[in-house]
Amino acid sequence: MKPVKKGQNLWRDHYTDKAKKAGFPARSVFKLEEMQKKWKILHPGQKVLDLGCAPGSWLKYASQTVGGSGQVIGIDIQPMEQPDKPNAQFIQGDAFEMDQDFLDRIGRDFDVVLSDMAPNTSGIRNVDALKSAALCDSALATAITVLKPGGTFVCKIFQGEGFDAFIKDVKMYFTKHKIFKPESTRKASREIYVVGWSKKGESHVRT
């Protein structure tokens, strides 16, 4: 086994190098790219909200895909440089403490809400799965609030406790859904993506 050099990224792989070469800050861009190639989630002219957007790979990819006639707003509690695309904006803040002033700032009627968030992991599977499910519940609540009827929701979640309940909620608010594990996901990872299409209008939501 080769010794690990000081400062070496233990998680580096060919996707990491490929992302850097393409000008993206993280390998996660290829997960969204796979979903885009499979389902065409993003379209020119759309308005997109990216929850937990740092370090900015999904924000950059989405802004390129929706084009100059579209708009992408990224939110993260961590600081990040403003995107270099005129149709993209970064707002520092807690995506899950959005009061009316915050909603007025970002607007509503989004076509797509993206969430690639993950919790700080403890290494305890059930604990980490519950933390992930809690993040996803918050992301879904935000999506329900700001998505226009017919909108799309993409969310990362850890498989485990809380997963089935989250899927049940997605089915309540969206006409159809898919569960997807991108090829670019590390094999040891328990993360998986849930895509909900065609957000239902209020009159079609079961309570």
Residue frames as a rotation matrix with the C-alpha (Angstrom) as fourth column:
MET 1
0.577 0.817 0.000 0.00
0.817 -0.577 0.000 0.00
0.000 0.000 -1.000 0.00
LYS 2
-0.190 -0.640 0.745 1.33
0.571 -0.689 -0.446 3.45
0.799 0.340 0.496 -0.93
PRO 3
-0.522 -0.030 -0.852 1.83
0.806 -0.342 -0.482 5.84
-0.277 -0.939 0.203 1.95
VAL 4
0.550 0.779 0.302 -0.62
0.821 -0.571 -0.022 8.75
0.155 0.260 -0.953 2.17
LYS 5
-0.513 -0.746 0.426 1.06
0.670 -0.658 -0.345 12.08
0.537 0.108 0.836 1.54
LYS 6
-0.540 0.260 -0.801 0.38
0.603 -0.544 -0.583 14.99
-0.587 -0.798 0.136 3.85
GLY 7
-0.446 0.462 -0.767 -2.58
-0.450 -0.856 -0.254 17.01
-0.774 0.232 0.590 2.61
GLN 8
-0.974 0.061 -0.219 -3.57
-0.167 0.464 0.870 14.33
0.154 0.884 -0.442 0.09
ASN 9
-0.152 0.986 0.063 -7.29
-0.985 -0.146 -0.090 13.97
-0.080 -0.076 0.994 -0.63
LEU 10
-0.752 -0.167 0.638 -8.15
-0.288 0.953 -0.089 10.39
-0.593 -0.251 -0.765 0.34
TRP 11
0.126 0.915 0.384 -11.38
0.225 0.350 -0.909 10.54
-0.966 0.201 -0.162 -1.67
ARG 12
-0.048 -0.195 -0.980 -9.76
-0.794 -0.587 0.155 11.71
-0.606 0.785 -0.127 -4.90
ASP 13
-0.049 0.034 0.998 -10.57
0.444 0.896 -0.009 9.63
-0.895 0.443 -0.059 -7.97
HIS 14
-0.736 -0.315 0.599 -10.90
0.664 -0.165 0.729 10.12
-0.131 0.935 0.331 -11.72
TYR 15
0.288 0.893 0.346 -14.20
0.870 -0.395 0.294 11.97
0.399 0.216 -0.891 -11.25
THR 16
0.579 -0.178 -0.796 -12.45
0.488 -0.706 0.513 14.44
-0.654 -0.685 -0.322 -8.97
ASP 17
-0.506 -0.855 -0.108 -9.77
0.340 -0.314 0.887 15.06
-0.792 0.412 0.450 -11.60
LYS 18
-0.501 0.401 0.766 -12.36
0.844 0.032 0.535 15.22
0.190 0.915 -0.355 -14.38
ALA 19
0.604 0.766 -0.219 -14.39
0.797 -0.580 0.169 17.85
0.002 -0.277 -0.961 -12.49
LYS 20
0.250 -0.611 -0.751 -11.32
0.298 -0.690 0.660 19.98
-0.921 -0.389 0.010 -11.87
LYS 21
-0.729 -0.563 0.389 -10.34
0.496 -0.043 0.868 19.79
-0.472 0.825 0.310 -15.53
ALA 22
-0.248 0.745 0.620 -13.85
0.866 -0.117 0.487 20.86
0.435 0.657 -0.616 -16.55
GLY 23
-0.709 -0.140 0.691 -13.79
-0.016 -0.977 -0.215 23.82
0.705 -0.163 0.690 -14.16
PHE 24
0.465 0.883 0.061 -16.15
-0.177 0.026 0.984 22.48
0.868 -0.468 0.168 -11.50
PRO 25
-0.087 -0.569 0.818 -15.23
-0.897 -0.312 -0.312 22.65
0.433 -0.761 -0.483 -7.80
ALA 26
-0.341 0.007 0.940 -16.49
-0.677 0.692 -0.251 19.14
-0.652 -0.722 -0.231 -6.93
ARG 27
-0.989 -0.124 -0.075 -17.13
-0.144 0.769 0.623 15.74
-0.020 0.628 -0.778 -8.49
SER 28
-0.465 0.880 0.091 -20.81
0.297 0.252 -0.921 15.94
-0.834 -0.402 -0.379 -7.50
VAL 29
-0.271 0.352 -0.896 -21.50
-0.759 -0.650 -0.025 17.69
-0.591 0.673 0.444 -10.81
PHE 30
-0.820 -0.126 -0.559 -21.46
-0.509 0.609 0.609 14.33
0.263 0.783 -0.563 -12.59
LYS 31
-0.781 0.624 0.032 -24.35
0.479 0.630 -0.611 13.02
-0.401 -0.462 -0.791 -10.48
LEU 32
0.015 0.786 -0.618 -26.55
-0.112 -0.613 -0.782 15.87
-0.994 0.081 0.078 -11.66
GLU 33
-0.415 -0.246 -0.876 -25.21
-0.865 -0.192 0.463 15.46
-0.282 0.950 -0.133 -15.19
GLU 34
-0.998 0.060 0.002 -26.25
0.059 0.967 0.246 11.78
0.013 0.246 -0.969 -15.17
MET 35
-0.353 0.930 -0.106 -29.77
0.561 0.119 -0.819 12.68
-0.749 -0.348 -0.564 -14.05
GLN 36
-0.014 0.293 -0.956 -29.94
-0.516 -0.821 -0.244 15.40
-0.857 0.490 0.162 -16.70
LYS 37
-0.737 -0.322 -0.594 -28.89
-0.676 0.327 0.660 12.99
-0.018 0.888 -0.459 -19.45
LYS 38
-0.929 0.367 0.041 -31.40
0.360 0.926 -0.114 10.41
-0.080 -0.092 -0.993 -18.24
TRP 39
-0.149 0.970 -0.194 -34.46
0.935 0.075 -0.347 12.62
-0.322 -0.233 -0.918 -17.65
LYS 40
-0.502 -0.058 0.863 -33.82
0.517 -0.820 0.246 16.19
0.693 0.570 0.441 -18.93
ILE 41
0.022 0.469 -0.883 -34.67
0.990 -0.134 -0.047 17.70
-0.140 -0.873 -0.467 -15.55
LEU 42
-0.139 -0.194 -0.971 -33.35
0.244 -0.957 0.156 21.14
-0.960 -0.215 0.181 -16.50
HIS 43
0.221 0.280 0.934 -34.47
0.973 0.009 -0.233 23.14
-0.074 0.960 -0.270 -19.54
PRO 44
-0.762 -0.502 0.409 -33.52
0.564 -0.825 0.039 26.52
0.317 0.261 0.912 -21.04
GLY 45
-0.401 0.577 0.712 -35.33
-0.185 -0.812 0.554 29.43
0.897 0.090 0.432 -19.45
GLN 46
0.374 0.598 -0.709 -36.16
0.541 0.481 0.690 27.70
0.753 -0.642 -0.144 -16.17
LYS 47
0.185 -0.247 0.951 -35.95
-0.738 -0.674 -0.032 29.21
0.649 -0.696 -0.306 -12.69
VAL 48
0.335 -0.208 -0.919 -33.98
0.319 0.943 -0.097 26.91
0.887 -0.261 0.382 -10.35
LEU 49
0.583 -0.174 0.794 -33.31
-0.767 -0.440 0.467 26.90
0.268 -0.881 -0.390 -6.60
ASP 50
0.165 -0.654 -0.738 -30.19
0.090 0.755 -0.649 25.03
0.982 0.041 0.183 -5.39
LEU 51
0.856 0.229 0.463 -30.36
-0.427 -0.192 0.884 24.28
0.291 -0.954 -0.067 -1.65
GLY 52
0.648 -0.697 0.308 -27.04
-0.041 0.372 0.928 23.78
-0.760 -0.614 0.212 0.11
CYS 53
0.998 -0.037 -0.052 -25.22
-0.053 -0.017 -0.998 24.81
0.036 0.999 -0.019 -3.05
ALA 54
0.354 -0.934 0.044 -21.60
-0.924 -0.343 0.168 25.07
-0.142 -0.100 -0.985 -1.80
PRO 55
-0.239 -0.791 -0.564 -19.03
0.376 -0.610 0.697 24.57
-0.895 -0.046 0.443 -3.23
GLY 56
-0.049 0.343 -0.938 -21.00
-0.518 -0.811 -0.270 25.42
-0.854 0.473 0.217 -6.36
SER 57
-0.912 -0.371 0.174 -20.81
-0.061 0.543 0.838 22.55
-0.406 0.753 -0.518 -8.86
TRP 58
-0.326 0.869 0.373 -24.58
0.897 0.408 -0.167 22.05
-0.298 0.280 -0.913 -9.21
LEU 59
0.365 0.435 -0.823 -25.14
0.248 -0.898 -0.364 25.80
-0.897 -0.071 -0.435 -9.28
LYS 60
-0.386 -0.614 -0.688 -22.68
-0.543 -0.451 0.708 26.22
-0.745 0.648 -0.159 -12.15
TYR 61
-0.933 0.048 0.358 -23.99
0.277 0.732 0.623 23.22
-0.232 0.680 -0.696 -14.11
ALA 62
-0.040 0.999 0.014 -27.61
0.862 0.041 -0.505 24.32
-0.505 -0.008 -0.863 -13.69
SER 63
0.268 0.121 -0.956 -26.82
-0.100 -0.983 -0.152 27.88
-0.958 0.137 -0.251 -14.80
GLN 64
-0.752 -0.572 -0.326 -25.10
-0.416 0.029 0.909 26.58
-0.511 0.819 -0.260 -17.93
THR 65
-0.821 0.432 0.373 -28.05
0.544 0.790 0.282 24.31
-0.173 0.434 -0.884 -18.72
VAL 66
0.189 0.955 -0.230 -30.89
0.784 -0.288 -0.551 26.80
-0.592 -0.076 -0.802 -18.24
GLY 67
-0.207 -0.383 0.900 -28.95
0.927 -0.370 0.056 29.39
0.312 0.846 0.432 -20.25
GLY 68
-0.944 -0.311 0.114 -29.12
0.279 -0.932 -0.230 33.15
0.178 -0.185 0.966 -20.28
SER 69
-0.337 0.899 0.280 -32.92
-0.395 -0.405 0.824 33.19
0.855 0.167 0.492 -20.31
GLY 70
0.419 0.448 -0.790 -32.99
0.472 0.636 0.611 31.14
0.776 -0.629 0.055 -17.09
GLN 71
0.148 -0.336 0.930 -32.12
-0.730 -0.672 -0.127 31.94
0.667 -0.660 -0.345 -13.50
VAL 72
0.280 -0.120 -0.952 -30.44
0.489 0.872 0.034 29.90
0.826 -0.475 0.303 -10.75
ILE 73
0.323 -0.141 0.936 -30.33
-0.737 -0.658 0.155 30.90
0.594 -0.739 -0.317 -7.10
GLY 74
0.016 -0.407 -0.913 -28.08
0.364 0.853 -0.374 28.99
0.931 -0.326 0.162 -4.72
ILE 75
0.571 0.204 0.795 -28.39
-0.635 -0.503 0.586 29.08
0.520 -0.840 -0.158 -0.93
ASP 76
0.252 -0.488 -0.836 -25.89
0.528 0.793 -0.304 27.81
0.811 -0.364 0.457 1.60
ILE 77
0.978 0.087 -0.189 -25.02
0.209 -0.402 0.891 28.58
0.002 -0.911 -0.412 5.20
GLN 78
0.178 -0.983 -0.046 -21.33
0.718 0.098 0.689 28.41
-0.673 -0.156 0.723 4.23
PRO 79
0.349 -0.098 -0.932 -19.72
-0.392 -0.918 -0.050 31.36
-0.851 0.383 -0.359 2.44
MET 80
0.074 -0.298 0.952 -18.97
0.793 0.596 0.125 31.00
-0.604 0.746 0.281 -1.25
GLU 81
-0.799 -0.387 -0.460 -17.80
0.026 -0.786 0.618 33.25
-0.601 0.482 0.638 -4.06
GLN 82
0.228 0.888 -0.400 -20.46
-0.463 -0.263 -0.846 34.62
-0.857 0.378 0.351 -6.36
PRO 83
0.272 -0.085 0.958 -20.82
0.660 0.741 -0.122 32.55
-0.700 0.666 0.258 -9.58
ASP 84
-0.655 -0.597 -0.463 -19.23
0.031 -0.634 0.773 33.93
-0.755 0.492 0.434 -12.72
LYS 85
-0.670 0.524 0.526 -22.45
0.706 0.228 0.671 33.43
0.231 0.820 -0.523 -14.68
PRO 86
-0.912 0.298 0.281 -24.81
-0.318 -0.948 -0.027 36.43
0.258 -0.114 0.959 -14.97
ASN 87
-0.004 0.979 -0.203 -27.86
-0.529 0.171 0.832 34.18
0.849 0.111 0.517 -14.59
ALA 88
0.212 -0.003 -0.977 -26.66
0.623 0.771 0.133 32.67
0.753 -0.637 0.166 -11.28
GLN 89
0.101 -0.116 0.988 -26.69
-0.581 -0.813 -0.037 34.14
0.808 -0.571 -0.149 -7.79
PHE 90
-0.318 -0.242 -0.917 -25.44
0.582 0.714 -0.390 32.93
0.749 -0.657 -0.086 -4.41
ILE 91
0.289 0.429 0.856 -27.19
-0.530 -0.673 0.517 33.94
0.797 -0.603 0.033 -1.18
GLN 92
-0.734 -0.552 -0.395 -25.59
0.061 0.526 -0.848 33.04
0.676 -0.647 -0.353 2.13
GLY 93
-0.284 0.681 0.675 -28.18
-0.944 -0.322 -0.072 31.95
0.168 -0.657 0.735 4.66
ASP 94
-0.806 0.102 0.583 -29.95
-0.187 0.891 -0.413 29.02
-0.562 -0.442 -0.699 6.26
ALA 95
-0.835 0.455 -0.309 -32.15
-0.280 0.132 0.951 27.40
0.474 0.881 0.017 3.65
PHE 96
-0.336 0.723 -0.604 -34.46
0.612 0.655 0.443 26.13
0.716 -0.221 -0.662 6.36
GLU 97
-0.286 0.309 -0.907 -35.08
0.768 -0.492 -0.410 29.33
-0.573 -0.814 -0.096 8.25
MET 98
-0.851 -0.003 0.525 -36.67
0.428 -0.581 0.692 31.17
0.303 0.814 0.496 5.36
ASP 99
-0.368 0.739 -0.564 -39.04
0.467 -0.378 -0.800 33.79
-0.804 -0.557 -0.206 6.72
GLN 100
0.621 0.730 0.287 -41.29
0.620 -0.232 -0.750 35.94
-0.480 0.643 -0.596 4.57
ASP 101
0.619 -0.459 -0.637 -38.52
-0.495 -0.858 0.137 38.49
-0.609 0.230 -0.759 3.95
PHE 102
-0.475 -0.828 0.297 -36.23
-0.321 0.478 0.818 35.73
-0.819 0.293 -0.493 2.66
LEU 103
-0.166 0.508 0.845 -38.98
0.740 0.631 -0.234 34.33
-0.652 0.587 -0.480 0.44
ASP 104
0.836 0.455 -0.306 -39.65
0.190 -0.764 -0.616 37.80
-0.515 0.457 -0.725 -0.91
ARG 105
0.178 -0.876 -0.448 -35.95
-0.636 -0.449 0.627 38.08
-0.751 0.173 -0.637 -1.73
ILE 106
-0.760 -0.542 0.360 -35.65
-0.138 0.675 0.725 34.84
-0.636 0.501 -0.587 -3.69
GLY 107
-0.370 0.719 -0.588 -39.18
-0.926 -0.237 0.293 34.76
0.072 0.653 0.754 -5.06
ARG 108
-0.055 0.435 0.899 -41.39
-0.286 0.855 -0.432 31.77
-0.957 -0.281 0.078 -5.75
ASP 109
0.829 0.508 -0.234 -42.63
-0.372 0.187 -0.909 30.00
-0.418 0.841 0.344 -8.86
PHE 110
-0.305 -0.951 -0.047 -39.46
-0.790 0.225 0.571 27.95
-0.533 0.211 -0.820 -9.27
ASP 111
0.421 0.375 -0.826 -39.48
-0.818 0.550 -0.168 25.25
0.391 0.747 0.539 -11.97
VAL 112
0.400 -0.410 -0.820 -36.91
0.270 0.907 -0.322 23.05
0.876 -0.093 0.474 -10.20
VAL 113
0.635 -0.329 0.699 -35.61
-0.768 -0.362 0.528 22.71
0.079 -0.872 -0.483 -6.63
LEU 114
0.340 -0.643 -0.686 -32.31
-0.005 0.728 -0.685 20.85
0.940 0.237 0.245 -6.18
SER 115
0.653 -0.241 0.718 -30.82
-0.758 -0.194 0.623 19.57
-0.011 -0.951 -0.310 -2.92
ASP 116
0.404 -0.623 -0.670 -27.48
0.005 0.734 -0.679 17.76
0.915 0.271 0.300 -2.75
MET 117
0.145 -0.322 0.936 -27.12
-0.885 -0.464 -0.023 18.36
0.442 -0.825 -0.352 0.98
ALA 118
0.239 -0.115 -0.964 -25.68
0.323 0.946 -0.033 15.82
0.916 -0.303 0.263 3.38
PRO 119
0.958 0.146 0.249 -25.37
-0.176 -0.387 0.905 15.99
0.228 -0.911 -0.345 7.17
ASN 120
-0.102 -0.955 0.279 -22.16
-0.923 -0.014 -0.385 15.96
0.372 -0.297 -0.880 9.14
THR 121
0.489 0.349 -0.799 -21.73
-0.250 0.934 0.254 12.22
0.836 0.075 0.544 9.54
SER 122
0.433 -0.250 0.866 -21.00
-0.895 -0.006 0.446 10.38
-0.106 -0.968 -0.226 12.77
GLY 123
-0.644 -0.623 -0.444 -20.19
-0.685 0.728 -0.027 6.96
0.340 0.287 -0.896 11.30
ILE 124
-0.742 0.518 0.424 -23.26
0.017 0.648 -0.762 5.48
-0.670 -0.559 -0.489 12.98
ARG 125
-0.915 0.261 0.308 -25.50
0.360 0.178 0.916 4.37
0.184 0.949 -0.257 10.14
ASN 126
-0.041 0.991 -0.127 -28.92
0.972 0.069 0.223 4.84
0.229 -0.114 -0.967 11.75
VAL 127
0.117 0.018 -0.993 -27.97
0.570 -0.820 0.052 8.20
-0.813 -0.572 -0.107 13.22
ASP 128
-0.783 -0.498 -0.371 -26.61
-0.019 -0.578 0.816 9.47
-0.621 0.646 0.443 9.91
ALA 129
-0.732 0.587 0.346 -29.65
0.598 0.311 0.739 8.18
0.326 0.747 -0.579 8.01
LEU 130
0.219 0.848 -0.483 -32.00
0.967 -0.255 -0.010 10.02
-0.132 -0.465 -0.876 10.38
LYS 131
-0.178 -0.371 -0.912 -29.97
0.241 -0.914 0.325 13.22
-0.954 -0.162 0.252 10.04
SER 132
-0.977 -0.202 0.075 -30.15
0.104 -0.138 0.985 12.91
-0.188 0.970 0.156 6.26
ALA 133
-0.376 0.915 0.149 -33.90
0.866 0.289 0.409 12.28
0.331 0.283 -0.900 6.36
ALA 134
0.214 0.424 -0.880 -34.40
0.747 -0.652 -0.133 15.38
-0.630 -0.628 -0.456 8.50
LEU 135
-0.613 -0.499 -0.612 -32.51
-0.045 -0.752 0.658 17.49
-0.789 0.431 0.438 5.96
CYS 136
-0.938 0.258 0.231 -34.59
0.298 0.260 0.919 16.01
0.177 0.931 -0.320 3.16
ASP 137
-0.040 0.955 -0.293 -37.84
0.996 0.017 -0.083 16.71
-0.074 -0.295 -0.953 5.01
SER 138
0.051 -0.017 -0.999 -36.79
0.306 -0.952 0.031 20.36
-0.951 -0.307 -0.043 5.26
ALA 139
-0.881 -0.413 -0.229 -35.80
-0.112 -0.289 0.951 20.46
-0.459 0.863 0.209 1.59
LEU 140
-0.647 0.714 0.268 -39.17
0.718 0.451 0.531 18.98
0.258 0.536 -0.804 0.62
ALA 141
0.179 0.717 -0.674 -41.01
0.845 -0.463 -0.268 21.55
-0.504 -0.521 -0.688 2.74
THR 142
-0.320 -0.387 -0.865 -39.11
-0.086 -0.897 0.434 24.32
-0.943 0.214 0.254 0.96
ALA 143
-0.989 -0.065 0.135 -39.84
0.118 0.218 0.969 22.77
-0.093 0.974 -0.208 -2.43
ILE 144
-0.272 0.962 0.033 -43.55
0.962 0.270 0.035 22.57
0.025 0.041 -0.999 -1.66
THR 145
0.200 0.315 -0.928 -43.51
0.533 -0.829 -0.167 26.26
-0.822 -0.461 -0.334 -0.71
VAL 146
-0.123 -0.399 -0.909 -41.60
-0.360 -0.836 0.415 27.69
-0.925 0.378 -0.041 -3.69
LEU 147
-0.897 -0.216 0.385 -42.22
0.237 0.498 0.834 25.29
-0.372 0.840 -0.396 -6.59
LYS 148
-0.426 0.778 -0.462 -44.88
-0.891 -0.450 0.064 26.13
-0.158 0.438 0.885 -9.12
PRO 149
0.424 0.609 0.670 -47.48
-0.366 0.792 -0.489 23.41
-0.829 -0.038 0.558 -9.88
GLY 150
0.996 -0.076 -0.035 -45.84
0.005 0.479 -0.878 20.92
0.084 0.874 0.478 -12.24
GLY 151
0.437 -0.887 0.147 -42.37
-0.861 -0.460 -0.218 21.66
0.262 -0.031 -0.965 -10.83
THR 152
0.581 -0.368 -0.726 -39.57
0.114 0.920 -0.375 19.15
0.806 0.135 0.576 -10.23
PHE 153
0.679 -0.336 0.653 -37.70
-0.733 -0.253 0.632 18.24
-0.048 -0.907 -0.418 -7.03
VAL 154
0.438 -0.642 -0.630 -34.30
0.052 0.717 -0.695 16.48
0.898 0.272 0.347 -6.80
CYS 155
0.560 -0.161 0.813 -32.98
-0.806 -0.332 0.490 15.44
0.191 -0.930 -0.315 -3.39
LYS 156
-0.267 -0.721 -0.639 -30.11
-0.288 0.693 -0.661 13.36
0.919 0.008 -0.393 -2.02
ILE 157
0.553 0.429 0.714 -30.88
-0.818 0.114 0.564 11.07
0.161 -0.896 0.414 0.92
PHE 158
-0.671 -0.736 0.090 -29.03
-0.733 0.640 -0.229 8.32
0.111 -0.220 -0.969 2.78
GLN 159
0.035 0.650 -0.759 -30.63
-0.289 0.733 0.615 4.89
0.957 0.198 0.213 2.60
GLY 160
-0.832 -0.270 -0.485 -31.80
0.341 0.441 -0.830 3.68
0.438 -0.856 -0.275 5.99
GLU 161
-0.288 0.743 -0.604 -34.16
0.908 0.013 -0.418 4.79
-0.303 -0.669 -0.679 8.72
GLY 162
-0.129 0.366 -0.921 -36.46
0.044 -0.926 -0.374 7.58
-0.991 -0.089 0.103 7.58
PHE 163
-0.928 -0.311 -0.204 -36.10
-0.184 -0.092 0.979 6.75
-0.323 0.946 0.028 3.89
ASP 164
-0.666 0.719 0.200 -39.49
0.723 0.556 0.410 5.05
0.183 0.417 -0.890 3.43
ALA 165
0.116 0.722 -0.682 -41.32
0.777 -0.494 -0.391 7.87
-0.619 -0.484 -0.619 5.21
PHE 166
-0.389 -0.341 -0.856 -39.64
-0.189 -0.880 0.437 10.43
-0.902 0.331 0.278 2.98
ILE 167
-0.996 0.044 0.081 -40.62
0.091 0.312 0.946 8.55
0.017 0.949 -0.314 -0.18
LYS 168
-0.281 0.954 -0.101 -44.21
0.956 0.268 -0.121 8.44
-0.088 -0.131 -0.987 1.08
ASP 169
0.131 0.292 -0.947 -44.19
0.349 -0.908 -0.232 12.22
-0.928 -0.301 -0.220 1.46
VAL 170
-0.765 -0.446 -0.465 -42.70
-0.285 -0.414 0.865 12.75
-0.578 0.794 0.189 -2.00
LYS 171
-0.833 0.497 0.242 -45.46
0.527 0.582 0.619 10.58
0.167 0.643 -0.747 -3.49
MET 172
-0.033 0.858 -0.513 -48.05
0.850 -0.245 -0.466 12.73
-0.526 -0.451 -0.721 -1.69
TYR 173
0.247 0.089 -0.965 -46.88
0.016 -0.996 -0.088 15.95
-0.969 0.006 -0.247 -3.35
PHE 174
-0.456 -0.475 -0.753 -45.63
-0.749 -0.252 0.613 14.81
-0.480 0.843 -0.241 -6.76
THR 175
0.505 0.764 -0.402 -47.36
-0.854 0.374 -0.362 12.92
-0.127 0.526 0.841 -9.56
LYS 176
0.909 -0.267 -0.319 -44.47
0.170 0.938 -0.301 10.51
0.380 0.220 0.899 -10.08
HIS 177
0.574 -0.769 0.281 -41.05
-0.762 -0.377 0.527 9.82
-0.299 -0.516 -0.802 -8.63
LYS 178
0.712 -0.465 -0.526 -37.89
0.018 0.762 -0.648 7.82
0.702 0.452 0.551 -9.29
ILE 179
0.787 -0.575 0.223 -35.09
-0.260 0.019 0.966 6.55
-0.560 -0.818 -0.135 -7.05
PHE 180
0.876 -0.482 -0.007 -31.67
0.071 0.142 -0.987 6.69
0.477 0.865 0.159 -8.66
LYS 181
0.611 -0.787 -0.090 -28.07
0.128 -0.013 0.992 5.95
-0.781 -0.617 0.092 -7.74
PRO 182
0.814 -0.301 -0.497 -25.70
-0.581 -0.437 -0.687 7.60
-0.010 0.848 -0.530 -10.24
GLU 183
0.774 -0.603 -0.193 -22.73
0.465 0.749 -0.472 5.67
0.429 0.275 0.860 -11.59
SER 184
-0.004 -0.824 0.567 -20.48
0.020 -0.567 -0.824 8.48
1.000 0.008 0.019 -10.32
THR 185
0.685 0.252 0.684 -21.53
-0.669 -0.155 0.727 7.82
0.289 -0.955 0.062 -6.71
ARG 186
-0.465 -0.880 0.098 -18.76
-0.835 0.399 -0.379 6.15
0.294 -0.258 -0.920 -4.72
LYS 187
-0.219 0.378 -0.900 -19.49
-0.141 0.900 0.412 2.45
0.966 0.217 -0.144 -4.34
ALA 188
-0.704 -0.123 -0.700 -19.24
0.608 0.405 -0.683 2.56
0.368 -0.906 -0.210 -0.55
SER 189
-0.928 0.335 0.162 -21.69
-0.370 -0.878 -0.303 5.45
0.041 -0.341 0.939 -0.29
ARG 190
-0.615 0.788 0.024 -25.26
0.711 0.568 -0.415 4.90
-0.341 -0.238 -0.909 0.94
GLU 191
-0.494 0.436 -0.752 -26.50
-0.286 -0.899 -0.333 8.06
-0.821 0.051 0.568 -0.73
ILE 192
-0.540 0.438 0.719 -29.25
0.819 0.468 0.331 7.89
-0.191 0.768 -0.612 -3.28
TYR 193
-0.959 0.182 -0.217 -31.29
-0.221 -0.960 0.170 10.46
-0.178 0.211 0.961 -5.18
VAL 194
-0.270 0.945 0.183 -35.04
0.771 0.326 -0.547 10.90
-0.576 -0.007 -0.817 -5.27
VAL 195
-1.000 0.015 -0.025 -36.61
-0.028 -0.757 0.653 12.81
-0.009 0.653 0.757 -8.15
GLY 196
-0.253 0.967 -0.030 -40.20
0.614 0.137 -0.777 14.01
-0.747 -0.215 -0.628 -7.94
TRP 197
-0.943 -0.036 0.332 -41.93
0.310 -0.462 0.831 15.27
0.123 0.886 0.447 -11.08
SER 198
-0.422 0.830 0.366 -44.99
0.115 -0.352 0.929 17.42
0.899 0.434 0.053 -11.60
LYS 199
-0.987 0.065 -0.145 -45.75
0.132 -0.179 -0.975 18.94
-0.089 -0.982 0.168 -8.23
LYS 200
-0.313 0.949 0.045 -49.45
0.893 0.278 0.355 18.60
0.324 0.152 -0.934 -7.51
GLY 201
-0.405 0.325 0.855 -51.68
-0.206 -0.943 0.261 21.60
0.891 -0.070 0.449 -7.04
GLU 202
-0.829 0.031 0.558 -53.09
-0.558 -0.070 -0.827 22.10
0.013 -0.997 0.075 -3.53
SER 203
0.140 0.987 0.074 -56.47
-0.979 0.149 -0.139 20.65
-0.149 -0.053 0.987 -4.51
HIS 204
0.579 0.035 -0.815 -54.77
-0.429 0.863 -0.267 17.35
0.694 0.504 0.514 -5.48
VAL 205
-0.571 -0.821 0.025 -52.70
-0.405 0.255 -0.878 16.88
0.714 -0.512 -0.478 -2.31
ARG 206
0.355 0.670 -0.652 -54.02
0.277 0.591 0.758 14.31
0.893 -0.450 0.025 0.13
THR 207
-0.266 -0.394 0.880 -53.93
-0.727 -0.517 -0.452 15.22
0.633 -0.760 -0.149 3.80
